[in-house]
Amino acid sequence: MLVLTNAKVFDGREMLPGKHDVTLDGDRITAIGGAAGDANGDVPAEVVDVGGMTLMPGLISSHLHPDFYKFDILAGEKLGKELPPGVLMAIGVRTCRVLLESGFTGYAGASCSHDIDASLKMAIAQDIIPGPRIRACGHHIGTTGDVNNSSRWWKRYETPGADLCADGPDALRRLVREEIGRGVETIKIFAGAGHGIPHRTTRNMSRDEIASIVNAAHERGAMVRAHVADKQMILECVELGVDVVDHGDGVDEECIEAMVEAGTFWVPSLVYLWSLFEVGYAEPSGVTPAQYDHVRTMLPLAQKAGVRILAGDDYSGVFRNMLEDDPLDHQVGNYGREFAFYGEIDGLSPAEVLSWGTGNAGQLLMDPPARVGVVEPQAMADLIIVDGDPLADLSLLARPDEALKAVIRDGAFVIDRLPARRRRAVA
C-alpha cells in the first residue's frame, strides 16, 4: 500500500479544495482524504509527502499515431512505407518513452501501420517495455479512389502500409472483423476529406458502407473513429453511431446538439491547422483562417453544451524542417503544449481544457467498468505529480523537465524525481 500525502488534487474535473492524502493499493486508488491507511485500519507500507504539489490523473492523448515520425506527408509519401516495419515499431517504442516522460500515461490510437498499437500494448502488458495504457487502433480503412487511395496511383500499396481499402458493406465488414481479430479496439475510417487534405469530394464512403463498419465494430465491442471535416458528413457519422469525430472542422450548433444527444467524442486537433499557417501551406491544403477561427468559436459552445471534447493531434514531426520548434514533433513536452494552446480560447476554463486530457479521455481509453483519467476511489492508479498548479499555468504541462516530478502507472512509480527526504516506510 502507498499513501501520497499533503497533495493538492485535480481529480480530472476540478481542483479539490485543500490538501489530501491519496491511498493506493496495487493498481487502484482506494481512498482520498483522511489519515494514512485504509478504511479497515491497515497500515501503509510507504508514505510519500507530496509537499503541496499537484497530484492529478496521468494525461491521455486521444489521437495518436505512434509510428508517424520520419515521413514527408507534403511530398505524398505513403504512410507505413517510409521505413521498414521493424524501424517503425522501434519508433513506436520511442514514442511510448516520450509519452511517459511527458506525463502521459495513456493514449487512444488514431491509426498505425503493421499492428504497432496492438503490438506495443502486448509488449507493455508482458513487461517487455515500459509504456502507457493503450487503446489500440489499426489501419486507416477507406475505399478505392478515396483521399488516401487516389493520388500517385502508380505508387499504390502492393502490401499494406497504414491504409487498407475495400468497397461495399460486405467487404468493409470483413476488414473490420479482421482488424479486431488482430487486437484492434478502435476502427479508424476516412469517411471524408478535409482538415488540411485537399480533395475533390468531401465523401469517401457511402452511407451504407459507414453503417456496415459501425455495426460490425459495435457487434464485437470495438469503437469507430472517423476522419471527417464537412458538416453533412459529421452529422451522418454521428447519426450512424460513429463514436469519435476526428477534426470536425465544420462542426456547428446542429452538430453539437447531435453529438451531445449521441454521446459522441470530438477531437478538434487544431494544432495541426495552426501549423499549416505557420509553414505557409494552409492555402494549398484548402485551410482558411475562417475555418480555423470557426472551430475556435465552436469549442466553448460545445463545452458548455456537454460535448466530450478530447486532446490529441497529428504528432509526426512533419514540420521539423520548416519550423524551428515544431509543435507536432514527438519530443518530450510537446504533447502538453495543447493545454495552454486551447486555454487561450475565450470561454474555456483551464479545468475544462485539462479535463479533455484526463476525465473525458479516460472515458474513451477504457471500456467500463474500469475507470481511468480521474482521481477517485476504485479508479486505476495512473497518476502524475506536478510541481505547481496547472490550473494557474497550463504551460507547466509543456515543461515536464522542470515541473513533472513523478509518473505512476498501475500504482507503481515509472518516473520518480521526488526528494528522498519526503519518503518514509511504515513498519
C-alpha positions in Angstrom: 0.0 0.0 0.0 1.2 3.5 -0.8 -0.1 6.8 0.6 0.6 10.1 -1.2 0.1 12.7 1.5 -0.2 16.5 1.6 -1.2 16.8 -2.1 -3.3 19.3 -4.0 -5.6 17.1 -6.1 -7.0 17.8 -9.5 -9.5 14.9 -9.9 -9.9 15.0 -13.7 -12.7 17.6 -13.5 -11.7 20.2 -10.9 -9.2 21.1 -8.2 -10.4 19.8 -4.9 -10.2 22.3 -2.0 -7.4 22.0 0.5 -4.8 19.2 0.6 -5.4 15.5 0.7 -4.0 12.0 1.3 -4.5 9.6 -1.6 -4.1 5.9 -0.8 -3.1 3.4 -3.5 -3.4 -0.4 -3.1 -1.9 -2.2 -6.1 -3.2 -0.7 -9.3 -6.2 1.1 -7.7 -6.9 4.2 -5.8 -8.7 3.1 -2.6 -9.2 6.4 -0.7 -8.9 10.2 -0.8 -8.6 12.2 2.3 -8.2 11.2 5.9 -5.3 9.8 7.8 -2.8 7.4 6.2 -4.2 3.9 6.0 -7.4 2.4 4.6 -10.9 2.2 5.9 -10.1 -1.1 7.6 -7.2 0.4 9.6 -4.5 -1.3 7.6 -1.1 0.4 7.8 0.5 1.6 4.5 3.9 0.1 3.5 5.1 3.6 2.4 4.1 7.2 2.8 5.3 9.8 0.3 4.9 13.5 1.3 4.0 15.3 -1.9 4.8 18.7 -0.3 1.8 20.6 -1.5 2.4 19.8 -5.2 -0.4 18.8 -7.5 -1.5 15.2 -7.8 -3.6 14.5 -10.9 -4.6 11.8 -13.3 -1.9 10.9 -15.8 -2.5 12.8 -19.1 -4.1 10.9 -22.1 -3.7 11.7 -25.8 -6.8 10.7 -27.6 -5.4 11.0 -31.1 -2.0 9.4 -31.5 -0.1 7.8 -34.4 2.9 6.1 -32.6 4.8 5.4 -35.8 4.4 8.8 -37.5 7.9 10.3 -37.1 10.1 10.3 -40.2 7.9 10.9 -43.3 7.2 13.8 -45.6 3.4 14.0 -45.9 3.7 17.1 -48.1 5.6 15.1 -50.7 2.9 12.4 -50.9 4.8 9.7 -49.2 2.9 6.5 -48.4 2.4 6.1 -44.7 3.8 2.9 -43.3 6.2 2.5 -46.2 8.6 5.2 -45.4 10.8 2.9 -43.4 10.9 -0.9 -42.8 8.3 -2.3 -40.4 10.9 -3.1 -37.7 12.1 0.5 -37.7 8.6 1.8 -37.5 8.0 -0.4 -34.5 11.2 1.0 -32.9 9.7 4.5 -33.4 6.6 3.3 -31.6 8.7 2.1 -28.6 10.4 5.5 -28.6 7.0 7.3 -28.7 6.0 5.3 -25.6 9.0 6.6 -23.8 8.4 10.2 -24.9 4.8 9.9 -23.7 5.7 8.8 -20.2 8.4 11.4 -19.9 5.8 14.0 -20.9 3.4 12.9 -18.2 1.1 10.9 -20.5 0.1 7.5 -19.0 -2.3 6.6 -21.8 -3.2 7.1 -25.4 -6.0 6.1 -27.8 -4.6 5.3 -31.2 -5.8 7.1 -34.3 -4.2 4.6 -36.8 -0.9 2.9 -37.3 0.8 0.6 -39.7 1.9 -3.1 -39.1 -0.3 -3.7 -36.0 2.0 -1.4 -34.0 -0.6 -0.3 -31.4 -1.7 -3.8 -30.6 2.0 -5.0 -30.5 3.0 -2.2 -28.2 0.1 -3.0 -25.9 1.1 -6.6 -25.8 4.8 -5.8 -25.1 3.8 -3.4 -22.3 1.4 -5.9 -20.7 4.2 -8.6 -20.8 6.6 -6.1 -19.2 9.0 -6.2 -22.2 9.0 -2.4 -22.5 7.6 0.4 -20.3 4.8 2.3 -21.8 1.4 4.0 -21.4 -2.1 2.4 -21.2 -3.2 1.9 -24.8 -6.5 1.7 -26.7 -5.2 0.1 -29.9 -6.2 1.3 -33.3 -5.3 -0.2 -36.6 -5.1 0.8 -40.2 -6.9 3.7 -41.9 -9.9 2.0 -43.5 -11.0 3.6 -46.8 -12.4 2.9 -50.2 -11.0 2.6 -53.8 -10.0 6.0 -55.2 -10.6 7.9 -51.9 -8.4 10.6 -50.5 -5.7 8.0 -49.4 -6.0 5.8 -52.4 -6.2 8.2 -55.4 -3.0 10.2 -55.6 0.1 8.8 -57.3 -1.8 5.8 -58.4 1.4 4.2 -59.7 2.7 4.1 -56.1 -0.2 2.3 -54.6 0.4 -0.2 -51.9 1.4 -3.7 -53.0 1.2 -4.8 -49.4 -0.5 -2.9 -46.5 1.1 0.2 -45.0 -1.1 2.5 -42.9 -4.1 2.2 -45.3 -6.5 -0.6 -46.3 -9.3 -0.2 -48.7 -12.4 -2.1 -49.8 -15.7 -1.4 -51.4 -19.2 -2.2 -50.4 -20.7 -3.1 -47.0 -19.7 -6.8 -47.1 -16.1 -6.2 -47.9 -15.7 -3.5 -45.4 -17.4 -5.6 -42.7 -14.8 -8.2 -43.3 -12.0 -5.7 -43.0 -13.4 -4.6 -39.6 -13.6 -8.1 -38.3 -10.0 -8.8 -39.5 -8.8 -5.7 -37.7 -10.5 -6.7 -34.5 -9.1 -10.2 -34.8 -5.6 -8.6 -34.8 -6.1 -6.8 -31.5 -7.7 -3.5 -32.7 -10.1 -1.9 -30.3 -10.9 1.2 -32.4 -11.6 1.1 -36.1 -10.4 4.3 -37.9 -12.2 5.3 -41.1 -11.7 8.1 -43.6 -15.3 9.0 -44.0 -14.5 12.3 -45.6 -11.6 14.5 -46.7 -10.6 18.0 -45.5 -8.6 19.1 -42.4 -5.5 20.0 -44.4 -6.1 17.3 -47.1 -7.3 18.8 -50.4 -9.6 16.6 -52.4 -12.3 16.8 -55.0 -15.1 15.5 -52.7 -16.0 15.6 -49.0 -17.3 12.0 -49.1 -15.1 8.9 -49.2 -17.7 6.3 -48.1 -21.3 5.7 -48.9 -23.8 5.8 -46.1 -24.4 2.0 -46.2 -20.6 1.4 -46.1 -20.3 3.6 -42.9 -23.3 1.9 -41.3 -21.8 -1.6 -42.0 -18.5 -0.6 -40.5 -20.1 0.8 -37.3 -22.4 -2.2 -36.9 -19.6 -4.7 -37.4 -17.4 -2.9 -34.9 -20.0 -2.4 -32.2 -21.2 -6.1 -32.5 -17.7 -7.1 -31.4 -17.1 -4.5 -28.8 -14.9 -2.1 -30.8 -15.4 1.7 -31.3 -15.2 3.6 -34.6 -13.5 6.9 -35.1 -13.8 8.9 -38.3 -11.6 11.4 -40.1 -14.3 13.8 -41.1 -14.5 17.6 -41.6 -17.6 18.5 -43.6 -20.8 19.3 -41.7 -23.1 17.0 -43.5 -20.6 14.1 -43.2 -20.2 14.8 -39.5 -24.0 14.7 -39.0 -24.2 11.4 -41.0 -21.4 9.8 -39.0 -22.9 10.8 -35.7 -26.4 9.6 -36.8 -24.9 6.2 -37.8 -23.1 5.7 -34.4 -19.5 6.7 -35.0 -18.0 7.1 -31.6 -15.3 9.7 -32.2 -15.3 12.6 -34.7 -11.7 13.4 -35.6 -11.1 17.0 -36.6 -14.7 18.1 -37.3 -13.8 21.4 -38.9 -17.4 22.0 -40.0 -18.9 21.4 -36.6 -21.7 23.9 -35.8 -24.6 24.2 -33.4 -26.6 21.5 -35.2 -23.6 19.1 -35.0 -23.1 20.0 -31.3 -26.7 19.1 -30.5 -26.4 15.8 -32.3 -23.1 14.9 -30.6 -24.4 15.7 -27.2 -27.5 13.5 -27.8 -25.4 10.6 -29.2 -22.6 11.0 -26.6 -20.0 11.4 -29.4 -16.4 12.3 -28.6 -14.8 15.2 -30.6 -11.0 15.6 -31.1 -10.6 19.1 -32.8 -6.8 18.7 -33.3 -6.3 22.4 -34.1 -2.6 22.5 -33.6 -2.1 20.8 -37.0 -4.2 23.5 -38.7 -2.3 26.2 -36.8 1.0 24.7 -38.0 -0.2 24.8 -41.6 -0.5 28.6 -41.4 3.0 28.8 -39.7 4.7 27.0 -42.6 2.7 28.7 -45.3 0.9 25.5 -46.5 -2.6 26.4 -45.4 -3.8 27.8 -48.8 -2.7 24.8 -51.0 -4.2 22.4 -48.3 -7.5 24.2 -48.5 -7.5 25.5 -45.0 -8.7 29.1 -44.5 -8.4 31.5 -41.5 -12.2 31.5 -41.3 -12.3 27.7 -41.0 -9.7 27.8 -38.2 -11.5 30.6 -36.4 -14.8 28.8 -36.8 -13.5 25.8 -34.8 -12.2 28.1 -32.1 -15.6 29.7 -31.8 -17.4 26.4 -31.6 -15.2 24.8 -28.9 -16.7 26.9 -26.0 -20.2 26.3 -27.3 -19.5 22.5 -27.5 -18.0 22.5 -24.0 -21.0 24.3 -22.5 -23.4 22.0 -24.3 -21.7 18.9 -22.9 -19.8 17.5 -25.8 -17.0 15.2 -24.7 -14.0 17.1 -26.2 -10.6 15.4 -26.2 -7.0 16.4 -26.5 -4.7 14.9 -29.2 -3.3 15.8 -32.6 -1.3 14.5 -35.6 2.1 14.4 -34.0 4.6 13.4 -36.6 7.4 15.9 -36.8 6.2 16.6 -40.3 7.1 20.3 -39.9 10.5 19.7 -38.3 12.3 21.1 -41.4 10.0 24.1 -41.7 9.6 25.3 -38.1 12.5 25.9 -35.7 10.4 24.4 -32.9 7.9 22.0 -34.4 4.9 21.8 -32.0 3.9 18.4 -33.6 7.2 16.6 -33.2 7.3 13.6 -31.0 9.5 15.3 -28.4 9.2 15.4 -24.6 6.9 18.2 -23.6 5.2 18.8 -27.0 2.0 16.8 -26.3 1.4 19.0 -23.2 1.5 22.2 -25.3 -2.1 21.6 -26.4 -3.5 22.6 -23.0 -2.1 26.1 -23.0 -2.9 26.4 -26.7 -6.6 25.7 -26.1 -6.6 27.5 -22.8 -6.1 30.8 -24.7 -9.6 30.5 -26.2 -12.1 32.8 -24.6 -14.9 30.9 -22.9 -12.8 27.9 -21.9 -11.6 27.5 -18.3 -8.2 25.8 -17.5 -10.1 23.0 -15.7 -12.3 22.3 -18.7 -9.4 22.1 -21.1 -7.4 19.9 -18.7 -10.4 17.5 -18.4 -10.1 16.9 -22.2 -6.8 15.1 -21.5 -7.9 13.4 -18.2 -11.6 12.8 -17.2 -13.0 12.9 -20.8 -10.1 11.0 -22.2 -10.4 8.2 -19.6 -14.0 7.5 -20.8 -12.6 6.8 -24.3 -9.4 4.9 -23.2 -11.0 2.1 -21.2 -14.4 0.5 -21.5 -16.5 0.3 -18.3 -16.3 -0.8 -15.6 -12.6 0.2 -15.4 -12.1 3.9 -14.6 -9.1 6.0 -15.7 -8.4 9.7 -16.1 -9.8 10.5 -12.7 -8.7 10.6 -9.0 -11.4 8.8 -7.1 -11.8 5.6 -5.2 -11.6 2.4 -7.3 -10.1 4.3 -10.3 -6.9 3.0 -11.9 -3.8 4.4 -10.2 -2.4 6.2 -13.3 -1.2 9.5 -11.8 1.3 12.3 -12.1 2.7 14.8 -9.6 3.3 18.3 -10.9 5.3 21.0 -9.1 3.0 23.9 -9.3 -0.7 24.5 -10.1 -1.5 23.6 -13.8 -4.8 25.4 -13.5 -2.9 28.6 -12.8 -0.4 27.9 -15.6 -1.3 25.3 -18.2 2.1 25.7 -19.8 3.6 23.7 -16.9 2.4 20.6 -18.7 4.6 21.5 -21.7 7.7 21.8 -19.4 7.9 18.3 -17.8 11.7 18.6 -17.4 11.1 21.2 -14.7 7.5 20.5 -13.5 7.0 16.8 -13.7 8.1 15.2 -10.5 6.6 11.7 -10.7 4.7 9.4 -13.1 2.8 6.5 -11.6 1.4 3.7 -13.8 -0.8 1.0 -12.3 0.2 2.1 -8.8 4.0 1.9 -9.4 6.5 4.7 -10.0 7.7 4.9 -13.6 9.4 8.2 -13.1 10.4 9.4 -9.5 12.0 12.8 -9.0 10.6 13.4 -5.6 13.1 14.3 -2.8 14.1 11.2 -0.8 13.5 13.0 2.5 9.8 13.1 1.8 9.6 9.3 1.9 9.1 7.1 4.9 8.4 3.4 5.3 5.9 2.3 7.9 6.5 -1.0 9.6 
